[in-house]
Amino acid sequence: MEQARSRSSPPLVSRTTAVDEPAFAAAFDALPSPRTTWSAPDDALVLGGGAAATLTASGSDRFASIREAATKLFEAGDVHAGTEAARPRVFGGFSFHEGACDGDPWKPFPEARFVLPRVQLTIADNGAWLTVNAVGSDADVPAVEDRLASEADRFAALDGSAAAEASAALDPRPSRPGIRESRRTTSREAWRESVGAAVDRIRDGDLQKVVLAQALEADLAGDFPRAATLERLAEKYPDCHRYWFEPAAGESAFFGATPERLVSLRGRTVETDALAGTTGRGETPAEDEWLAQELLDDEKNVHEHELVAETVRDQLEPFAASVSAGERRVRRLATVQHLHTPITAELDADRHVLDLVEALHPTPAVGGLPPDRALATIRETEPFDRGWYAAPVGWIDAAGNGAFAVAIRSAVASRRRATLFAGVGIVSDSDPDREWDEVQLKYRPILDELEGDGAGGSSDR
């Protein structure tokens, strides 16, 4: 196992100042690589650029290694945050399993990587805040304060004038790039065979559930519009966790808009979700309601959902003084509807958020049951590397608090190529053709942001 390492070492100096909120695209483009964005319904929007410190790890101990490295990084901090939302945090994610980043497009991504941004813009309820972080030999207080003043001046000049706003109105954001050609990693025939084999194993009692995924490679007709894509996802999926992570060189990025929270920890209060069971959206309000009720009454989807909810509760029990689950309901998104059960817990002792991340990942919503057999089935069946797909992504602060999402509805994109990922839960009465259709539905959040008018074409291989 590769030990977690920081390319810098404490002490940490962090300074923050209030700024006028710039336009998202202007701020995103002004940040140095590697860039990070994070946004959640109950969290601030954060845009980070550069790396004051980078923590990486691999192997089965990658969660513990990152936890230890993050704790060490924050130990000797000289922090003036200005507001809680702008406090220093490391942002990043993990691979789905060991060895999941060996092939394309994942080679630039370590199995665990977290970055403390050098420059961070935080958009919170109480305004916009610009932060500069420095670690190790760069952690000189006067130098950090001078850099903060310089960065504040630079951000203020981005687009704060009425003339700039008028120019932006005349020059709309880039259009979607369009898809020149696309290739599936799994043919329909191979999919039917894989699902049939999984169903046989479930009926024989070897498995309860397994989540099988597909990948879709798309050659783009134009350049991938990074900031514009993130803006459109924010408009269409405001209630989702949205994320963007660039590897060290910034030549590609892993991004998405996921409806599934893995866990958030604040003090001893834990919030998580069970999200499993899917149907489409109706073309009319009446059809939408009919589909939602059909989902609530569907035995296959309810069974799949309850497996997830029960397992999440069981996984929290060893840490919790109490665990409670809300009522199962339908959660509506732009293209799909899901069965959703909110789950909360109060811990019996202080814990680090990564203790809970490691205990909960992978949930049965993205892995299966029993976990070890499901993971073995996934690795034997899927003809591609999952990388960070369906794995935990999020942030950690100095107190060990944090928030992590399950990185679904996601893709890796470079200038002229994107690889999309989507999966479905297989249980005893799964039908391969229905599951195929559900996978295509789950591609839509990202695929809709790539397809242009008149562009496209696909082939199976």
C-alpha positions in Angstrom: 0.0 0.0 0.0 1.2 3.5 -0.8 1.1 5.6 2.3 -0.9 8.9 2.2 1.5 11.8 1.7 1.3 15.5 1.6 3.5 17.4 -0.9 3.8 20.1 1.8 3.8 19.9 5.6 2.4 22.0 8.4 2.2 24.7 9.6 -0.9 25.9 7.7 -1.8 29.6 7.3 -5.2 30.6 6.0 -6.7 34.1 5.5 -10.1 35.1 4.2 -11.8 38.3 3.1 -15.3 39.2 1.9 -15.6 40.0 -1.8 -18.3 40.9 -4.3 -19.6 37.7 -5.9 -18.2 37.3 -9.4 -19.9 35.5 -12.2 -19.3 31.7 -11.9 -17.7 31.2 -15.3 -15.3 34.2 -14.8 -14.3 32.9 -11.4 -13.9 29.3 -12.6 -11.7 30.4 -15.5 -9.6 32.6 -13.3 -8.6 29.8 -11.0 -5.3 27.9 -11.6 -5.4 24.1 -12.1 -6.1 21.7 -10.5 -9.6 23.1 -10.0 -12.3 21.9 -7.6 -15.9 22.8 -7.3 -18.4 21.5 -4.6 -22.0 22.4 -4.1 -24.8 20.7 -2.1 -28.3 21.7 -1.2 -27.3 22.3 2.5 -23.7 23.5 1.8 -21.9 26.5 0.3 -20.7 26.6 -3.3 -16.9 26.3 -3.2 -14.5 26.9 -6.2 -10.9 26.0 -5.5 -7.8 26.5 -7.6 -4.2 25.3 -7.2 -2.9 23.0 -4.4 -1.5 24.3 -1.2 -1.3 20.6 -0.1 -2.1 17.4 -1.8 -2.9 14.1 0.1 -2.9 10.9 -1.8 -3.2 7.2 -0.9 -3.9 3.8 -2.4 -4.7 0.3 -1.3 -7.1 -1.1 1.3 -6.0 1.4 4.0 -6.6 4.5 1.8 -9.4 5.8 4.0 -7.3 5.6 7.2 -4.3 7.0 5.5 -6.2 10.1 4.2 -7.7 10.6 7.7 -4.3 10.6 9.3 -2.8 12.9 6.7 -5.7 15.4 7.0 -5.5 15.4 10.7 -1.7 16.1 10.6 -2.3 18.9 8.0 -4.8 20.7 10.2 -2.9 20.3 13.5 -0.9 23.5 13.4 -3.2 25.9 11.6 -3.1 29.7 11.9 -6.6 30.3 10.5 -8.7 33.4 10.2 -11.7 32.2 8.2 -14.0 35.2 8.4 -17.0 32.8 8.2 -17.5 29.2 9.0 -18.2 28.2 5.4 -14.8 29.6 4.2 -12.7 27.6 6.8 -9.9 25.5 5.3 -11.2 22.2 3.9 -9.6 19.5 1.8 -11.7 18.3 -1.2 -11.4 15.1 -3.1 -12.5 11.5 -3.4 -11.7 7.8 -3.5 -11.7 5.0 -6.0 -14.6 2.5 -5.9 -12.2 -0.3 -5.0 -8.5 -1.1 -5.1 -7.1 -1.1 -8.6 -10.0 0.8 -10.0 -7.9 3.5 -11.5 -5.5 1.3 -13.5 -7.0 1.9 -17.0 -8.3 4.8 -19.1 -9.7 7.4 -18.4 -8.6 7.0 -14.8 -4.8 6.9 -15.0 -4.3 10.5 -13.9 -6.5 9.9 -10.8 -5.0 8.2 -7.6 -7.1 5.8 -5.6 -7.5 8.6 -3.1 -6.7 12.3 -3.6 -7.6 15.3 -1.6 -6.5 18.9 -2.2 -6.3 22.0 0.1 -6.8 24.8 -2.5 -4.3 27.6 -2.7 -7.1 30.0 -3.7 -10.7 29.3 -2.7 -13.9 31.2 -3.5 -16.9 30.4 -1.2 -20.4 31.5 -2.0 -22.4 31.2 1.2 -25.7 32.5 2.6 -23.9 35.4 4.1 -22.0 36.5 1.0 -18.9 35.7 -1.0 -15.5 35.0 0.6 -12.1 34.7 -0.9 -9.5 32.5 0.9 -5.8 32.0 0.4 -4.2 28.9 2.0 -0.5 28.2 2.4 1.4 25.3 3.9 5.0 24.5 4.9 7.6 26.9 3.6 4.9 29.1 1.9 3.1 29.6 5.2 4.4 33.1 6.0 1.6 35.2 7.5 2.6 38.6 5.9 3.1 36.9 2.5 -0.3 35.1 2.7 -2.0 38.4 3.6 -0.3 40.2 0.7 -1.4 37.4 -1.6 -4.9 37.6 -0.4 -5.1 41.3 -1.1 -3.7 40.7 -4.6 -6.1 37.9 -5.3 -9.0 40.1 -4.0 -8.0 42.8 -6.5 -7.8 40.3 -9.3 -11.3 38.8 -8.6 -12.8 42.3 -8.2 -11.6 43.1 -11.7 -13.1 40.0 -13.3 -16.6 41.2 -14.2 -17.9 43.5 -11.5 -18.9 46.4 -13.8 -22.2 47.1 -15.6 -20.3 47.0 -18.9 -19.1 43.5 -18.2 -22.6 42.4 -17.3 -23.9 43.9 -20.6 -21.1 42.1 -22.5 -22.0 38.8 -20.9 -25.6 39.2 -22.0 -24.5 39.8 -25.6 -22.0 36.9 -25.4 -23.9 33.9 -24.0 -22.0 30.9 -22.6 -20.7 28.3 -25.0 -23.1 25.9 -26.6 -23.1 22.1 -25.9 -20.2 20.5 -27.9 -22.2 17.8 -29.7 -21.2 14.1 -30.0 -19.4 13.0 -33.1 -19.3 9.3 -32.2 -20.1 7.2 -29.2 -19.1 3.6 -28.2 -20.6 1.4 -25.5 -18.2 -0.7 -23.4 -21.0 -3.3 -23.1 -23.1 -4.6 -26.0 -26.8 -5.4 -25.5 -26.1 -9.1 -25.9 -23.3 -9.1 -23.3 -25.5 -7.1 -21.0 -28.3 -9.7 -21.2 -25.8 -12.5 -20.4 -24.3 -10.6 -17.4 -27.7 -9.7 -15.9 -29.0 -13.3 -16.5 -25.9 -14.7 -14.8 -26.3 -12.3 -11.8 -30.0 -13.2 -11.5 -29.1 -16.9 -11.5 -26.6 -16.3 -8.6 -29.2 -14.4 -6.7 -31.9 -17.1 -7.1 -29.3 -19.7 -6.0 -28.7 -17.7 -2.8 -25.1 -16.7 -3.6 -26.1 -13.0 -3.8 -29.0 -10.8 -2.6 -28.3 -7.9 -5.0 -25.5 -6.6 -7.3 -25.2 -3.3 -9.0 -23.9 -3.6 -12.6 -22.7 -0.6 -14.5 -21.9 0.4 -18.1 -19.6 3.0 -19.6 -20.3 5.2 -22.7 -17.3 6.8 -24.5 -18.2 9.9 -26.5 -16.0 11.7 -29.0 -17.0 15.3 -28.9 -17.6 17.4 -32.0 -16.4 20.6 -30.2 -14.4 21.6 -27.2 -15.9 20.6 -23.9 -17.2 23.8 -22.2 -16.2 23.3 -18.6 -17.7 26.2 -16.7 -20.8 26.4 -18.9 -21.5 22.7 -18.3 -21.3 23.2 -14.5 -23.6 26.2 -14.7 -26.2 24.2 -16.7 -26.1 21.3 -14.2 -26.6 23.7 -11.4 -29.7 25.2 -13.0 -31.2 21.7 -13.9 -30.2 19.9 -10.7 -30.2 22.5 -7.8 -31.1 19.8 -5.2 -28.2 17.5 -6.1 -24.6 17.4 -4.9 -22.5 18.8 -7.8 -18.8 18.2 -8.0 -15.7 18.8 -10.2 -12.3 17.3 -9.6 -9.2 17.8 -11.8 -6.1 15.6 -11.4 -2.8 17.3 -10.9 -2.2 18.4 -14.4 -5.8 19.5 -15.0 -6.0 17.9 -18.4 -9.2 16.1 -17.6 -11.9 16.3 -14.9 -14.3 14.0 -13.1 -17.7 15.7 -12.5 -21.4 15.1 -12.0 -24.6 16.0 -10.3 -25.6 13.2 -7.9 -28.8 12.9 -6.0 -27.2 10.5 -3.5 -25.6 11.7 -0.3 -23.3 9.1 1.4 -22.9 10.9 4.7 -22.6 14.3 6.4 -21.2 14.7 9.9 -21.4 17.8 12.0 -20.4 17.3 15.7 -22.1 14.0 16.5 -25.1 14.4 14.1 -25.1 12.2 11.0 -27.3 12.5 8.0 -27.5 10.0 5.2 -29.9 8.6 2.6 -31.1 5.4 1.1 -31.7 6.1 -2.6 -32.6 3.1 -4.8 -35.5 2.2 -7.1 -36.0 4.3 -10.3 -38.6 5.3 -12.8 -38.8 8.0 -15.5 -40.6 11.4 -15.4 -44.0 11.8 -17.0 -44.8 14.2 -19.9 -47.8 15.6 -17.9 -48.3 16.1 -14.1 -50.9 13.3 -14.1 -48.5 10.9 -15.8 -45.8 12.0 -13.4 -48.0 11.2 -10.4 -49.0 7.8 -12.0 -45.3 6.9 -12.5 -44.5 7.9 -8.9 -47.3 5.8 -7.4 -46.3 2.9 -9.6 -42.8 3.1 -8.3 -44.0 3.2 -4.7 -46.1 0.0 -5.4 -43.6 -1.9 -7.4 -42.3 -5.0 -5.5 -39.0 -5.2 -7.3 -38.1 -1.5 -6.7 -39.4 -1.5 -3.1 -37.4 -4.7 -2.4 -34.2 -3.2 -3.9 -34.8 0.0 -1.8 -35.4 -1.8 1.5 -32.2 -3.8 1.1 -30.3 -0.5 0.9 -32.2 1.2 3.8 -31.8 -1.8 6.1 -28.1 -2.1 5.3 -27.4 1.6 5.9 -29.1 1.5 9.3 -27.1 -1.7 10.2 -23.8 0.0 9.1 -24.5 3.0 11.4 -25.5 1.0 14.4 -22.0 0.3 15.8 -21.3 4.1 15.9 -24.6 5.4 17.0 -26.5 6.1 20.2 -29.7 6.3 18.1 -30.6 5.8 14.4 -33.9 6.9 12.9 -35.3 6.6 9.4 -37.9 8.9 7.8 -40.8 7.8 5.6 -40.1 6.3 2.2 -41.0 8.8 -0.4 -40.4 9.6 -4.1 -37.7 12.0 -5.0 -38.1 13.8 -8.3 -35.2 14.9 -10.5 -35.2 16.4 -14.0 -35.1 13.1 -15.8 -35.9 10.4 -13.2 -37.7 9.6 -10.0 -36.2 7.6 -7.1 -37.4 6.0 -3.9 -35.8 7.9 -1.1 -35.6 7.3 2.7 -33.7 9.9 4.8 -31.8 8.5 7.7 -30.3 10.3 10.7 -28.2 9.2 13.6 -26.6 10.6 16.8 -23.1 9.2 17.5 -22.2 7.7 20.8 -18.7 9.3 20.7 -16.7 11.8 18.6 -15.8 10.4 15.2 -14.0 11.4 12.1 -16.2 11.6 9.0 -13.9 9.1 7.2 -14.7 6.5 9.8 -18.3 6.7 8.6 -17.4 6.9 4.9 -15.3 3.7 5.2 -18.1 1.9 7.1 -20.8 2.9 4.6 -19.0 2.5 1.2 -20.0 0.9 -0.9 -23.7 1.1 -0.1 -25.9 -1.6 -1.6 -27.2 1.1 -4.0 -23.9 1.1 -5.9 -22.3 -2.3 -4.8 -24.6 -5.0 -3.6 -25.1 -7.7 -0.9 -23.2 -9.4 0.5 -20.6 -6.7 -0.2 -17.6 -8.9 -0.8 -19.4 -11.2 -3.2 -21.0 -8.3 -5.0 -17.7 -6.6 -5.4 -16.1 -9.8 -6.8 -19.0 -10.0 -9.3 -18.6 -6.4 -10.4 -14.9 -6.9 -11.0 -15.4 -10.1 -12.9 -18.3 -8.8 -15.0 -17.7 -5.1 -15.9 -15.3 -4.6 -18.9 -14.1 -1.2 -17.7 -12.5 0.4 -14.6 -14.9 2.2 -12.3 -12.3 4.6 -11.0 -14.1 7.2 -8.8 -17.5 6.4 -10.3 -20.0 5.5 -7.5 -17.3 6.2 -4.9 -17.2 8.7 -2.1 -16.4 12.4 -3.0 -16.5 15.3 -0.7 -14.7 17.4 1.9 -13.1 17.2 5.4 -12.4 20.0 7.8 -10.0 20.4 10.8 -12.6 19.1 13.3 -13.1 15.9 11.3 -16.5 17.0 10.1 -17.4 16.6 6.5 -19.8 15.8 3.7 -19.6 13.1 1.1 -21.7 12.1 -1.8 -21.9 9.0 -4.0 -20.4 9.9 -7.3 -23.1 8.8 -9.7 -24.6 10.7 -12.7 -21.0 11.3 -13.5 -18.3 11.4 -16.3 -14.7 12.0 -17.0 -14.1 14.6 -19.6 -11.2 16.0 -21.5 -11.1 18.6 -24.3 -12.7 16.3 -27.0 -13.8 13.1 -25.2 -16.1 12.2 -22.3 -16.7 8.8 -20.7 -20.0 8.5 -18.9 -21.0 5.9 -16.3 -24.3 4.5 -15.1 -25.5 1.5 -13.2 -28.6 -0.4 -12.0 -29.4 -2.7 -9.1 -30.0 -6.4 -10.1 -32.3 -8.5 -7.9 -34.0 -11.8 -8.3 -36.8 -10.5 -10.6 -34.7 -8.1 -12.7 -35.4 -8.1 -16.5 -32.2 -7.4 -18.6 -34.1 -5.2 -21.1 -35.8 -3.1 -18.5 -32.5 -2.7 -16.7 -30.8 -1.7 -20.0 -33.4 1.1 -20.4 -32.8 2.3 -16.9 -29.1 2.7 -17.5 -29.8 4.8 -20.6 -32.1 7.0 -18.5 -29.3 7.5 -16.0 -26.9 8.7 -18.7 -29.3 11.6 -19.5 -28.1 14.2 -16.9 -24.6 14.3 -18.4 -25.5 13.2 -22.0 -28.0 16.1 -22.2 -25.1 18.5 -21.5 -22.9 17.1 -24.3 -25.3 16.6 -27.2 -25.7 19.4 -29.6 -28.3 20.0 -32.3 -27.8 17.5 -35.1 -24.8 15.9 -33.6 -24.3 12.3 -32.5 -24.1 8.8 -33.7 -23.4 5.6 -31.8 -22.2 2.1 -32.1 -21.9 -0.9 -29.8 -18.7 -2.9 -29.5 
